[in-house]
Amino acid sequence: MNAPNLRIIIMKKVYIVVLLVLAISVMSFKYQKSIQKDVEKKTLVYEPIVVLELFTSQGCSSCPSADELLQKVESEFKNEVYALSYHVDYWNYIGWEDPFSNTQYARKQREYNIKFKNNSNYTPQVVVNGRNHFVGSHANKMYGEIALYKEIKVENKVMLSNLSVELSAVSFNYALLGDSTEKQIRVILVIDERTTKVSRGENRNRTLTNSNIVVEEKILKAMPNGAVTIEIPELVKEKDQLQLMVLVENKQLDITGATKHQVARN
């Protein structure tokens, strides 16, 4: 057999081997994608939730419209929407100290904006399920995000039991369904509504009604079950209606489960 024919035979064999390797790679990729889809179907099995975290301030003139919108959608989508209003403290310098403001909430907002590669904090900002953010007064965006996320099932379900409420604390047991690996639980106390007369700052001489106001938050390592006590802070008045929320969050700050319960104090 002459040399040119031998080269042709060798090249054909190499070509066949390459085709076989490519075919095996494609089949392996498709198989892996199939497994991934099966896993996603198994893990995303619990009812959809829409967690809306509004970062706001009584010292911000563009925030009241966002506060009102948050309350509106919360009342319209009682079962699906979990509304949280975090009052940040970086507007206090203008002259009005927001009574619900907390440095911790501005820090939380910064963590989100680092994730979103956003240059700085801003108000009003809404974060939905820890996955996306937008200007909190944009009604069309708000309703669009709610429509999107209320169709997406989640990884975890939280069930509460043995809820006990005293003047200064709320205690309960929880059971967490779904994978709890490398996740944390956020236990949050929320005032349903409070009206404030603002005498200084950008909203001076206005009477503001805030709703879904976060007044206390406790973060714990997620376990399949556990017992929790969270203190009721002094700024909560006797007449305030309180709500307890428990969120499940992964390392990427995505919210993977949630539950809420009205708190009736003795």
Short mmCIF file of the C-alpha atoms (twelve columns), coordinates in Angstrom:
data_MODEL
# 
_entry.id   MODEL 
# 
loop_
_atom_site.group_PDB 
_atom_site.id 
_atom_site.type_symbol 
_atom_site.label_atom_id 
_atom_site.label_alt_id 
_atom_site.label_comp_id 
_atom_site.label_asym_id 
_atom_site.label_seq_id 
_atom_site.Cartn_x 
_atom_site.Cartn_y 
_atom_site.Cartn_z 
_atom_site.pdbx_PDB_model_num 
ATOM 1   C CA . MET A 1   0.000   0.000  0.000  1 
ATOM 2   C CA . ASN A 2   1.480   3.301  -1.066 1 
ATOM 3   C CA . ALA A 3   1.961   6.217  1.324  1 
ATOM 4   C CA . PRO A 4   -0.868  8.487  0.013  1 
ATOM 5   C CA . ASN A 5   -3.459  5.702  0.444  1 
ATOM 6   C CA . LEU A 6   -2.166  4.952  3.944  1 
ATOM 7   C CA . ARG A 7   -2.526  8.617  4.899  1 
ATOM 8   C CA . ILE A 8   -6.114  8.654  3.600  1 
ATOM 9   C CA . ILE A 9   -7.003  5.558  5.662  1 
ATOM 10  C CA . ILE A 10  -5.426  7.065  8.789  1 
ATOM 11  C CA . MET A 11  -7.235  10.353 8.265  1 
ATOM 12  C CA . LYS A 12  -10.558 8.533  7.852  1 
ATOM 13  C CA . LYS A 13  -9.996  6.616  11.095 1 
ATOM 14  C CA . VAL A 14  -9.093  9.829  12.923 1 
ATOM 15  C CA . TYR A 15  -12.199 11.502 11.488 1 
ATOM 16  C CA . ILE A 16  -14.386 8.598  12.683 1 
ATOM 17  C CA . VAL A 17  -12.842 8.748  16.163 1 
ATOM 18  C CA . VAL A 18  -13.438 12.520 16.354 1 
ATOM 19  C CA . LEU A 19  -17.065 12.052 15.306 1 
ATOM 20  C CA . LEU A 20  -17.523 9.355  17.942 1 
ATOM 21  C CA . VAL A 21  -16.018 11.600 20.653 1 
ATOM 22  C CA . LEU A 22  -18.258 14.488 19.600 1 
ATOM 23  C CA . ALA A 23  -21.329 12.260 19.557 1 
ATOM 24  C CA . ILE A 24  -20.530 10.914 23.035 1 
ATOM 25  C CA . SER A 25  -19.957 14.479 24.319 1 
ATOM 26  C CA . VAL A 26  -23.289 15.670 22.924 1 
ATOM 27  C CA . MET A 27  -25.115 12.668 24.410 1 
ATOM 28  C CA . SER A 28  -23.410 13.249 27.766 1 
ATOM 29  C CA . PHE A 29  -24.367 16.949 27.725 1 
ATOM 30  C CA . LYS A 30  -27.981 16.130 26.887 1 
ATOM 31  C CA . TYR A 31  -28.034 13.504 29.642 1 
ATOM 32  C CA . GLN A 32  -26.657 15.980 32.185 1 
ATOM 33  C CA . LYS A 33  -29.231 18.590 31.141 1 
ATOM 34  C CA . SER A 34  -31.956 15.971 31.477 1 
ATOM 35  C CA . ILE A 35  -30.778 15.125 35.005 1 
ATOM 36  C CA . GLN A 36  -30.625 18.838 35.862 1 
ATOM 37  C CA . LYS A 37  -34.192 19.343 34.682 1 
ATOM 38  C CA . ASP A 38  -35.325 16.323 36.700 1 
ATOM 39  C CA . VAL A 39  -33.608 17.720 39.797 1 
ATOM 40  C CA . GLU A 40  -35.200 21.130 39.249 1 
ATOM 41  C CA . LYS A 41  -38.619 19.506 38.900 1 
ATOM 42  C CA . LYS A 42  -38.046 17.662 42.168 1 
ATOM 43  C CA . THR A 43  -36.747 20.655 44.121 1 
ATOM 44  C CA . LEU A 44  -39.062 23.393 42.835 1 
ATOM 45  C CA . VAL A 45  -42.183 21.780 44.220 1 
ATOM 46  C CA . TYR A 46  -43.624 24.233 46.726 1 
ATOM 47  C CA . GLU A 47  -46.186 26.944 46.163 1 
ATOM 48  C CA . PRO A 48  -44.894 30.210 44.642 1 
ATOM 49  C CA . ILE A 49  -44.078 33.181 46.855 1 
ATOM 50  C CA . VAL A 50  -43.419 36.836 46.030 1 
ATOM 51  C CA . VAL A 51  -41.240 38.534 48.653 1 
ATOM 52  C CA . LEU A 52  -41.072 42.293 48.101 1 
ATOM 53  C CA . GLU A 53  -38.434 44.099 50.172 1 
ATOM 54  C CA . LEU A 54  -38.840 47.867 49.904 1 
ATOM 55  C CA . PHE A 55  -35.929 50.032 51.045 1 
ATOM 56  C CA . THR A 56  -37.461 53.375 51.964 1 
ATOM 57  C CA . SER A 57  -37.255 56.365 54.298 1 
ATOM 58  C CA . GLN A 58  -39.560 58.995 55.737 1 
ATOM 59  C CA . GLY A 59  -36.855 61.499 54.808 1 
ATOM 60  C CA . CYS A 60  -37.065 60.702 51.079 1 
ATOM 61  C CA . SER A 61  -39.560 62.739 49.029 1 
ATOM 62  C CA . SER A 62  -39.927 60.050 46.326 1 
ATOM 63  C CA . CYS A 63  -40.639 57.253 48.818 1 
ATOM 64  C CA . PRO A 64  -44.290 57.849 49.861 1 
ATOM 65  C CA . SER A 65  -45.608 56.741 46.443 1 
ATOM 66  C CA . ALA A 66  -43.603 53.523 46.742 1 
ATOM 67  C CA . ASP A 67  -44.887 52.985 50.297 1 
ATOM 68  C CA . GLU A 68  -48.454 53.330 49.028 1 
ATOM 69  C CA . LEU A 69  -47.841 50.962 46.101 1 
ATOM 70  C CA . LEU A 70  -46.374 48.301 48.379 1 
ATOM 71  C CA . GLN A 71  -49.440 48.438 50.625 1 
ATOM 72  C CA . LYS A 72  -51.734 48.298 47.584 1 
ATOM 73  C CA . VAL A 73  -50.205 45.157 46.087 1 
ATOM 74  C CA . GLU A 74  -49.957 43.495 49.494 1 
ATOM 75  C CA . SER A 75  -53.697 43.934 49.998 1 
ATOM 76  C CA . GLU A 76  -54.446 42.742 46.456 1 
ATOM 77  C CA . PHE A 77  -52.267 39.625 46.648 1 
ATOM 78  C CA . LYS A 78  -52.646 38.637 50.301 1 
ATOM 79  C CA . ASN A 79  -51.702 34.994 49.825 1 
ATOM 80  C CA . GLU A 80  -48.810 35.343 47.382 1 
ATOM 81  C CA . VAL A 81  -47.111 38.594 48.405 1 
ATOM 82  C CA . TYR A 82  -44.860 39.010 51.443 1 
ATOM 83  C CA . ALA A 83  -44.349 42.760 51.833 1 
ATOM 84  C CA . LEU A 84  -41.443 44.121 53.866 1 
ATOM 85  C CA . SER A 85  -40.575 47.780 54.330 1 
ATOM 86  C CA . TYR A 86  -36.982 48.366 55.479 1 
ATOM 87  C CA . HIS A 87  -36.395 51.952 56.607 1 
ATOM 88  C CA . VAL A 88  -32.782 52.981 55.972 1 
ATOM 89  C CA . ASP A 89  -30.907 55.612 57.967 1 
ATOM 90  C CA . TYR A 90  -28.859 57.462 55.339 1 
ATOM 91  C CA . TRP A 91  -31.600 60.079 54.793 1 
ATOM 92  C CA . ASN A 92  -31.651 61.092 58.460 1 
ATOM 93  C CA . TYR A 93  -28.957 63.736 57.967 1 
ATOM 94  C CA . ILE A 94  -31.384 66.031 56.077 1 
ATOM 95  C CA . GLY A 95  -33.185 66.902 59.296 1 
ATOM 96  C CA . TRP A 96  -35.806 64.237 59.969 1 
ATOM 97  C CA . GLU A 97  -34.790 61.086 61.829 1 
ATOM 98  C CA . ASP A 98  -36.995 58.249 60.618 1 
ATOM 99  C CA . PRO A 99  -38.178 56.464 63.790 1 
ATOM 100 C CA . PHE A 100 -38.021 53.089 62.005 1 
ATOM 101 C CA . SER A 101 -34.593 53.598 60.423 1 
ATOM 102 C CA . ASN A 102 -31.786 51.173 61.127 1 
ATOM 103 C CA . THR A 103 -28.161 51.046 59.981 1 
ATOM 104 C CA . GLN A 104 -28.499 47.281 59.640 1 
ATOM 105 C CA . TYR A 105 -31.124 47.734 56.915 1 
ATOM 106 C CA . ALA A 106 -28.854 49.995 54.872 1 
ATOM 107 C CA . ARG A 107 -26.163 47.326 55.218 1 
ATOM 108 C CA . LYS A 108 -28.612 44.679 54.015 1 
ATOM 109 C CA . GLN A 109 -29.480 46.848 51.021 1 
ATOM 110 C CA . ARG A 110 -25.774 47.258 50.238 1 
ATOM 111 C CA . GLU A 111 -25.323 43.475 50.178 1 
ATOM 112 C CA . TYR A 112 -28.097 43.227 47.601 1 
ATOM 113 C CA . ASN A 113 -26.599 45.989 45.454 1 
ATOM 114 C CA . ILE A 114 -23.193 44.328 45.518 1 
ATOM 115 C CA . LYS A 115 -24.926 41.198 44.227 1 
ATOM 116 C CA . PHE A 116 -26.708 43.187 41.505 1 
ATOM 117 C CA . LYS A 117 -23.467 45.042 40.638 1 
ATOM 118 C CA . ASN A 118 -25.315 48.272 41.366 1 
ATOM 119 C CA . ASN A 119 -23.005 51.173 42.224 1 
ATOM 120 C CA . SER A 120 -24.873 52.438 45.286 1 
ATOM 121 C CA . ASN A 121 -27.965 52.220 47.443 1 
ATOM 122 C CA . TYR A 122 -31.021 54.188 46.402 1 
ATOM 123 C CA . THR A 123 -34.574 54.749 47.583 1 
ATOM 124 C CA . PRO A 124 -37.176 53.670 46.922 1 
ATOM 125 C CA . GLN A 125 -35.725 50.308 45.871 1 
ATOM 126 C CA . VAL A 126 -37.650 47.036 45.758 1 
ATOM 127 C CA . VAL A 127 -35.913 43.665 45.739 1 
ATOM 128 C CA . VAL A 128 -38.099 40.756 44.664 1 
ATOM 129 C CA . ASN A 129 -37.292 37.272 45.991 1 
ATOM 130 C CA . GLY A 130 -33.688 38.415 46.390 1 
ATOM 131 C CA . ARG A 131 -33.240 37.993 42.633 1 
ATOM 132 C CA . ASN A 132 -34.052 41.313 40.981 1 
ATOM 133 C CA . HIS A 133 -34.477 44.994 41.846 1 
ATOM 134 C CA . PHE A 134 -36.320 48.021 40.498 1 
ATOM 135 C CA . VAL A 135 -37.535 51.479 41.500 1 
ATOM 136 C CA . GLY A 136 -40.264 50.871 44.062 1 
ATOM 137 C CA . SER A 137 -42.710 53.452 42.723 1 
ATOM 138 C CA . HIS A 138 -42.907 51.906 39.231 1 
ATOM 139 C CA . ALA A 139 -46.333 50.276 39.249 1 
ATOM 140 C CA . ASN A 140 -46.042 48.497 35.888 1 
ATOM 141 C CA . LYS A 141 -42.756 46.899 36.904 1 
ATOM 142 C CA . MET A 142 -44.197 45.931 40.279 1 
ATOM 143 C CA . TYR A 143 -47.208 44.162 38.776 1 
ATOM 144 C CA . GLY A 144 -45.050 42.542 36.117 1 
ATOM 145 C CA . GLU A 145 -42.662 41.082 38.689 1 
ATOM 146 C CA . ILE A 146 -45.551 39.837 40.827 1 
ATOM 147 C CA . ALA A 147 -47.126 38.167 37.785 1 
ATOM 148 C CA . LEU A 148 -43.795 36.512 36.972 1 
ATOM 149 C CA . TYR A 149 -42.833 35.216 40.399 1 
ATOM 150 C CA . LYS A 150 -46.273 34.053 41.495 1 
ATOM 151 C CA . GLU A 151 -46.021 31.398 38.777 1 
ATOM 152 C CA . ILE A 152 -42.602 30.058 39.827 1 
ATOM 153 C CA . LYS A 153 -42.489 27.293 42.422 1 
ATOM 154 C CA . VAL A 154 -39.813 27.408 45.127 1 
ATOM 155 C CA . GLU A 155 -37.389 25.051 46.877 1 
ATOM 156 C CA . ASN A 156 -38.595 25.314 50.452 1 
ATOM 157 C CA . LYS A 157 -41.711 25.374 52.561 1 
ATOM 158 C CA . VAL A 158 -41.812 26.637 56.155 1 
ATOM 159 C CA . MET A 159 -44.396 25.471 58.680 1 
ATOM 160 C CA . LEU A 160 -44.873 27.077 62.098 1 
ATOM 161 C CA . SER A 161 -46.246 25.533 65.290 1 
ATOM 162 C CA . ASN A 162 -46.523 26.288 69.016 1 
ATOM 163 C CA . LEU A 163 -46.649 30.030 68.409 1 
ATOM 164 C CA . SER A 164 -46.524 31.857 71.720 1 
ATOM 165 C CA . VAL A 165 -46.788 35.633 72.104 1 
ATOM 166 C CA . GLU A 166 -45.930 37.631 75.197 1 
ATOM 167 C CA . LEU A 167 -45.536 41.362 75.754 1 
ATOM 168 C CA . SER A 168 -41.823 41.330 74.922 1 
ATOM 169 C CA . ALA A 169 -41.226 38.269 72.717 1 
ATOM 170 C CA . VAL A 170 -42.610 35.851 70.150 1 
ATOM 171 C CA . SER A 171 -41.658 32.183 70.306 1 
ATOM 172 C CA . PHE A 172 -42.411 29.345 67.899 1 
ATOM 173 C CA . ASN A 173 -41.249 26.072 66.421 1 
ATOM 174 C CA . TYR A 174 -40.652 25.601 62.725 1 
ATOM 175 C CA . ALA A 175 -40.262 22.739 60.281 1 
ATOM 176 C CA . LEU A 176 -38.430 23.327 57.015 1 
ATOM 177 C CA . LEU A 177 -39.244 21.168 54.007 1 
ATOM 178 C CA . GLY A 178 -36.789 20.923 51.115 1 
ATOM 179 C CA . ASP A 179 -33.008 21.237 51.084 1 
ATOM 180 C CA . SER A 180 -31.639 23.391 53.920 1 
ATOM 181 C CA . THR A 181 -27.956 23.038 52.969 1 
ATOM 182 C CA . GLU A 182 -25.985 26.308 53.219 1 
ATOM 183 C CA . LYS A 183 -29.129 28.345 53.787 1 
ATOM 184 C CA . GLN A 184 -30.237 30.724 56.508 1 
ATOM 185 C CA . ILE A 185 -33.558 31.636 58.061 1 
ATOM 186 C CA . ARG A 186 -34.625 35.244 58.519 1 
ATOM 187 C CA . VAL A 187 -37.160 35.735 61.306 1 
ATOM 188 C CA . ILE A 188 -38.840 39.126 60.954 1 
ATOM 189 C CA . LEU A 189 -41.345 41.158 62.969 1 
ATOM 190 C CA . VAL A 190 -43.435 43.637 60.989 1 
ATOM 191 C CA . ILE A 191 -45.817 46.409 62.067 1 
ATOM 192 C CA . ASP A 192 -48.851 46.344 59.808 1 
ATOM 193 C CA . GLU A 193 -49.276 50.129 59.678 1 
ATOM 194 C CA . ARG A 194 -48.238 53.327 61.440 1 
ATOM 195 C CA . THR A 195 -48.995 56.999 60.715 1 
ATOM 196 C CA . THR A 196 -46.344 59.656 61.390 1 
ATOM 197 C CA . LYS A 197 -46.447 63.456 61.226 1 
ATOM 198 C CA . VAL A 198 -43.161 64.595 59.678 1 
ATOM 199 C CA . SER A 199 -42.029 68.079 60.718 1 
ATOM 200 C CA . ARG A 200 -38.645 68.374 58.975 1 
ATOM 201 C CA . GLY A 201 -36.704 67.089 55.983 1 
ATOM 202 C CA . GLU A 202 -37.925 66.550 52.418 1 
ATOM 203 C CA . ASN A 203 -41.382 65.427 53.620 1 
ATOM 204 C CA . ARG A 204 -41.855 68.199 56.192 1 
ATOM 205 C CA . ASN A 205 -45.456 69.039 57.098 1 
ATOM 206 C CA . ARG A 206 -46.691 65.770 55.607 1 
ATOM 207 C CA . THR A 207 -48.523 62.967 57.406 1 
ATOM 208 C CA . LEU A 208 -47.126 59.665 56.186 1 
ATOM 209 C CA . THR A 209 -48.704 56.256 56.494 1 
ATOM 210 C CA . ASN A 210 -46.162 53.444 56.380 1 
ATOM 211 C CA . SER A 211 -47.087 49.774 56.219 1 
ATOM 212 C CA . ASN A 212 -45.322 46.406 56.531 1 
ATOM 213 C CA . ILE A 213 -42.610 48.086 58.628 1 
ATOM 214 C CA . VAL A 214 -39.732 45.822 59.642 1 
ATOM 215 C CA . VAL A 215 -38.944 46.472 63.304 1 
ATOM 216 C CA . GLU A 216 -36.861 43.414 64.196 1 
ATOM 217 C CA . GLU A 217 -34.940 40.771 62.273 1 
ATOM 218 C CA . LYS A 218 -33.084 37.692 63.484 1 
ATOM 219 C CA . ILE A 219 -30.924 35.519 61.215 1 
ATOM 220 C CA . LEU A 220 -30.248 31.854 61.961 1 
ATOM 221 C CA . LYS A 221 -28.646 28.906 60.236 1 
ATOM 222 C CA . ALA A 222 -31.356 26.905 58.470 1 
ATOM 223 C CA . MET A 223 -32.108 23.508 59.988 1 
ATOM 224 C CA . PRO A 224 -34.819 20.954 59.152 1 
ATOM 225 C CA . ASN A 225 -36.563 22.068 62.343 1 
ATOM 226 C CA . GLY A 226 -35.969 24.309 65.310 1 
ATOM 227 C CA . ALA A 227 -37.272 26.587 68.056 1 
ATOM 228 C CA . VAL A 228 -36.939 30.380 67.858 1 
ATOM 229 C CA . THR A 229 -37.608 33.364 70.105 1 
ATOM 230 C CA . ILE A 230 -37.514 36.910 68.769 1 
ATOM 231 C CA . GLU A 231 -37.766 40.000 70.951 1 
ATOM 232 C CA . ILE A 232 -40.449 42.638 70.380 1 
ATOM 233 C CA . PRO A 233 -38.604 45.992 70.376 1 
ATOM 234 C CA . GLU A 234 -39.671 48.938 72.507 1 
ATOM 235 C CA . LEU A 235 -40.724 51.046 69.509 1 
ATOM 236 C CA . VAL A 236 -43.699 48.697 69.016 1 
ATOM 237 C CA . LYS A 237 -46.771 50.225 70.654 1 
ATOM 238 C CA . GLU A 238 -49.502 48.290 72.394 1 
ATOM 239 C CA . LYS A 239 -52.040 49.135 69.683 1 
ATOM 240 C CA . ASP A 240 -49.749 48.098 66.793 1 
ATOM 241 C CA . GLN A 241 -50.784 45.036 64.814 1 
ATOM 242 C CA . LEU A 242 -47.796 42.735 64.352 1 
ATOM 243 C CA . GLN A 243 -46.982 40.117 61.753 1 
ATOM 244 C CA . LEU A 244 -44.321 37.403 61.910 1 
ATOM 245 C CA . MET A 245 -42.514 36.390 58.721 1 
ATOM 246 C CA . VAL A 246 -40.005 33.589 58.274 1 
ATOM 247 C CA . LEU A 247 -37.928 33.577 55.092 1 
ATOM 248 C CA . VAL A 248 -35.436 31.011 53.801 1 
ATOM 249 C CA . GLU A 249 -32.420 32.402 51.959 1 
ATOM 250 C CA . ASN A 250 -29.481 30.766 50.167 1 
ATOM 251 C CA . LYS A 251 -25.855 31.929 49.893 1 
ATOM 252 C CA . GLN A 252 -26.679 34.008 46.817 1 
ATOM 253 C CA . LEU A 253 -29.364 35.900 48.823 1 
ATOM 254 C CA . ASP A 254 -32.127 34.287 46.753 1 
ATOM 255 C CA . ILE A 255 -35.260 33.690 48.820 1 
ATOM 256 C CA . THR A 256 -36.291 30.051 48.492 1 
ATOM 257 C CA . GLY A 257 -39.226 29.831 50.904 1 
ATOM 258 C CA . ALA A 258 -41.453 31.915 53.161 1 
ATOM 259 C CA . THR A 259 -44.368 31.902 55.558 1 
ATOM 260 C CA . LYS A 260 -46.208 34.544 57.583 1 
ATOM 261 C CA . HIS A 261 -48.481 34.630 60.579 1 
ATOM 262 C CA . GLN A 262 -50.457 37.388 62.273 1 
ATOM 263 C CA . VAL A 263 -49.323 37.998 65.844 1 
ATOM 264 C CA . ALA A 264 -51.953 38.613 68.509 1 
ATOM 265 C CA . ARG A 265 -50.408 39.875 71.738 1 
ATOM 266 C CA . ASN A 266 -51.912 39.000 75.106 1 
# 
